[in-house]
């Protein structure tokens, strides 16, 4: 059994349901400190500091870039325990797979990153530049007191990050087939369309907000927001929830609540998307209130030094040349990109992330660790 697999099992055994860390950061810090890393806690959140953030750095002082390995220790809830074949927080092996909550998202990658960094620092103590690690327990939750907080602290200190690898599960059919070199932005809104409540038999005395909104909905759903570009698909607009009524079948509702979301490319800005939506709503004469939430800005890392080193490492370990992609949801890379010019994501297959009986291929963990170590060796000689 290799060190990365042992550490992945130990992390899975921690019941770190977001925002809890349940000892993960202490476990990781112990390993990193033994390899010469200076470790610091940047915990944050409500009173008592419920979010754990670990910042660890190793460097000899030789000139060179700072390369960050980043990930999260928190996991989503397990769901109904009776649906799991084994306890989600007891690492279990079946048919070449390691089962447990967080195995894919993303404790296997956190373990691989930690062991890779320790091996690298031990074998090359006088390497160029710095290798840093940032682990948080607030990625699966609101993401307010984890990486975002740590980035703000580092920014205030004047820290300069040059390169970053995030251990998100990016692979699709085979480990190594996909690397994320960016992510779309996320812009959400809650729209309240106001009407006049009344008896359904007397529509002339009421105003139905569902009927009022229907033409605007048709226009919004048909709108081409942008064309995308070589790295991003076109911006999409989707309704996630639409609710009206009191439950009575003989009443016209007084308001309609609509939740919707943009996943937007670098071809659009939040301000432009908001203005276009408001234009549609106003053109259709709606009486409404709207509240916007910007979940994250898009970021993009074109092929460069990080991509070259990572792709070569993946090819050496997995025999694949990875495809670049910006698909999927948001990640903490959106925060790191604020202070880092090159941010990419690479990890195991995402087939079972957040599912019952979450699993990772055991045979993928050691080569994943080697990919991270090879990337460090190439960029911090």
N, C-alpha and C positions, 0 to 999 in steps of 0.2 A: 504494500500500500504506500502510495507516495504522499509527500507532505501536504500538497495542495488538496488531495482528497481527504486526508485526515482533518485538515482545517475546515473544509467545506462541511463535513459531518458535524464538527463541533459548533459551527455557526448555525446549522439547521436546528440543532438541539436547543438553541436559544429561542425562546418564545417572543420574538421581537415584532409583534404586530404593531404597526405604525400607530403612534410615534415612539413606541417603546424600543429600546435597544437591547435590553435584557442581558447585558454583559458582553455583547459582541465587540464593542470598541475596546474594552479592557483586554479582551483576548487578542485582538489584533495589535494593540499597542505593546503588549508583552513580547510578541514575536518581533515586531519592528525594533523595539528598543534593544533587544538582544543582538540585532544586526547593526547597531550603531545609529539608528534613526533618533532624531530629537522629536519627541511627541508632545503635542499640546492639545488640550480639550478646548473647543470653542462652543460649548453647550449654550443653548438659548431656548427661548420659549416662555410660556407662562411661568408664574412663580414656582421655583423649585427646579427650573431648567429641564423640562420634560424631553427635549430633543438633544440627542447626543451627536456631537460633531468632533471627529478626530482629524487633526492636521499633523502630518509627519514629514520630516525633511531629512535628506542625507546629501552631503556635498563636501568636497575637499577644499573648495575655494578656487579650483582651476576654472578659467573662463569657459563658458559654455551655456547652453540654454537650460531653462527649467522645464522639466517634463513631468506633468501631473498624471497620476493614475487615480481615477475617481469612481466611486460607486456608493451604494446604499445598503444598509443592514436591515432596514425595516421591510416588512412583508405585509401583504393584504391578509385579511382574516381567512381562516381555513374553510369557512362554510360548514355545513352539517357534517359532524365528525363521523356519523354512521355511513356516510357515502365514501369515506376513505378506506382503502384496503389495509392501511396501517396508520398509526398515529402520525399526524402531519409534522410533529416536532420530535419524532424519534427517527433519525436517519435509517433508512431501510434499503436493502439491495435486492433486486429481482431482475433477472434476465439482462444483466449488464447495465442496469439503470440504478441510479441513486434517487430514491424518493424522499420527499419532504417539502414542506412549504418553504418557498424561497430557493429551492434547488436551482431553478433556472433564473429567477428574477429576484436577486442576482447574487446569491451567496457563493455559488461556484466560481463566478468571476472575481468576487471580492477575495476569496481564498487564493485564487490563481495569481491575482495581482500582488497580494501580500507576499506570497512565497517567492514570486519572480523578483520583486524588489529586494527581498532579503538575500536571495542568491546573488543578485547583481552587486549589491553593496558589499557583500562578504568577499566575492571573487575579485571585485574591482574597487577597492576602497578609495583609490585616488582618481576616480573617474572625473571627466569634465562635467561642468555645470552642476545641476542639482536634480535629484529625483524626489518628487513629493507625492504624498497620498492624501486624499480627502475622502472620508467616509461619513455618512450622515444617516440618521434614522427618521428623516422627514422628506422622503421622496414620494412614497405612495399616498401621503396625506395632502394637507394644504400646501406643502412646500414653501412655507414662510420662514421657518426657523432653522432649516437645514443648510443646503448648499447656498441658497440665496443669502442667508445670514453670514456664512463663512466667507463668501465672495465679498460682501460688504466690508467685513473686518479686514480682509487681505487688501482690498482696494484702499482702505483708509491708511494702511501701513505702507502703501506704495509698492506692494509686491508685484513682480512682473512674471507672468506665466507665458511661456512661448508655445508649448505643445501640450495637448491633453488627450488622453484616451479614457473614455467612459466605458465601463464594462457591461453595458446593456446587452440583452440577448438579441443580437441582430441577424443571426444566421437563420436560414429558412429551410431548405431541403437537406443541406449538409453543412456541418460546422466549417466556416471559412468561405461560404459562398457569397456573403454580403457584408459590407461595411457601410455604416451610416456616416456620411460626410456633412450632414446638416439635418435640420428638422423644420417643419412648417411652423408658423406662428399660430396661436390659438386666441381667438377673440369671441367671447360669449356675451349674450344679452338676455335680459328678461323684459319682455314687452307686455304691457298691460293695455289692451284696447278697451276703451270705455264705451258702454252702451246705456240703454235705459231698460231696467228690469220691468217685466210686465206679464200679464196673462197671455198664454200662447194663443188663446182664441181671439185676442184683440191686438193684433200686431200693429195696428195704426196708433196705439197708445204707448208703444214701446219702440226700442231700437236695438236690433240684434247685432252685437259686436262680432259674432261669428260670420254673419252675412257681410258685414261691413269689411271685415278683414280678408275675405275670400279672394277678391280680385288682386289685392296687394300680395297675398301669399302666392298666387299664380305667377305674378310678375317676378317676385323675388326668387322663386324656385327656378324660373327660366333664365335668369340673368347670368350672363357670362362675365364674371368679375375680372378675370385677366386670362392671358393665354399661357401662363406658366413660363418656363424657360428650359434651358438644357438640363438643369438640375432639379427643378421643381415641377410637379403637375400643376394644372390650373387651380386657382383658389376655389374651394368648395364652400357652399352654404347649406346647412342642414338644420331642420327643426328636430329637437330632441323631445319636446313635451308640449302639448297643447291641451289646455284645460278650461272648461267653462261650466256653468250650471251649478245648481244646488242639489241635484239628485232627483228633483221632482220633474215629472214628465210633462207638466202643463205650465211651465214657466219659461219665458224668454230670459236668458241670463243678463245680468247687468254689466259683466265684464268678461273678457277673454284674456287668459294668461298664456303667453307663448315663450318658450325657451328655445333659443337657437344658437348655433355656433359656426364661426368661420374657421377653417384651417387654411391659412393664407401663405402665399409664396412671397419671395422677396420682390415680386413685381407689384405688390400692393402694400399700402400702409394702413394701420388701424384707423387713422383719421379719415382717409379717403373712403374706406369701407363704411364707416359710420355715416359719413355725409351722404353716400349713395343710398343707404337704407332709409335715412331720414327723408331724403327726397322722394322715395317711393311712397312712404307712409303719408307724407304731406300731400303728395299729388292725388292720393285717393281720399283725401279729406277726413282722415281718421282723427279721433280724439284719443290721445294715448300718452302714456308715460313709458320711459325706457331707461334701464340701468345697464351699463356696460361693464364687463370684466375682461381685462387683458391678461390672459393666462401666460403668455410668453411671446417674444418676438422670434421671427425665423432667424436661423443662422446657417451659414454655409462655409465650408472649407474646401476650396478648389484643390485639385491634385497638387502636391508639393512635397516637401521633405518628409512630413509625417506620413503621408499616404504611401510614399515610396518605401519607407522603412517598414511600415506595417504590412503592406502588400507582399513584400519580399519575405517577411517572417511567416505570414500565413501560407504562402506557397511552399516554403521550406518544411513546414509542419503538417499541413493538410493537403498539399498537392493541388491547390486551387488558386486561381487568380480571382480575387473577390470583386463582385459588382458593387459600384457605388450607388447609394440610394438615400433619399430623404423622406421616404414613406414612413408611416406609423404615427404614433402619438408624440407627445412632448417628452422631453427628458431633462435632466439637470444640466445637460450640455448648454441649454439656452441661457443659464446663469453664468456658467464658466466662460462662455464666449464673450462676455462683457469685458473680461480682463485677459483673454487668451486669444491669440490670432489664429491658431490651428486647433480645432476640436473635432475629434472623430470618435466613433463608437464601434466596439467590436466585442462580441461574446458568443455564447453557445446558441443552439437552436431555440427559437421562441415558441415551439409547438405547444408546450403545456403551461406556459406562464399564466398564473392566476387560476389555474384549473384545479379541480379535485385530482388527487394523486399526481401532483406536479413532480416532474422527473427531469434528470439530466443524464446524458450518456457518460458513464464512468470513464470510458476510453478517451473522452474529449477533454477531460480536466487537465491532464499532464501536458498534452500539446498546447492547450490554451495558455497554460502558465509559460511554456517555452516561447510562445508568440510574444507575450508581454516582455519576457526577458530579452529576446532577440531584438525587439524594438528599442529597448533601453540601450543595449550594447551598440546598436547602429547609430543612435543619436547622441549618446553620451560616452564617447570613446575614452 
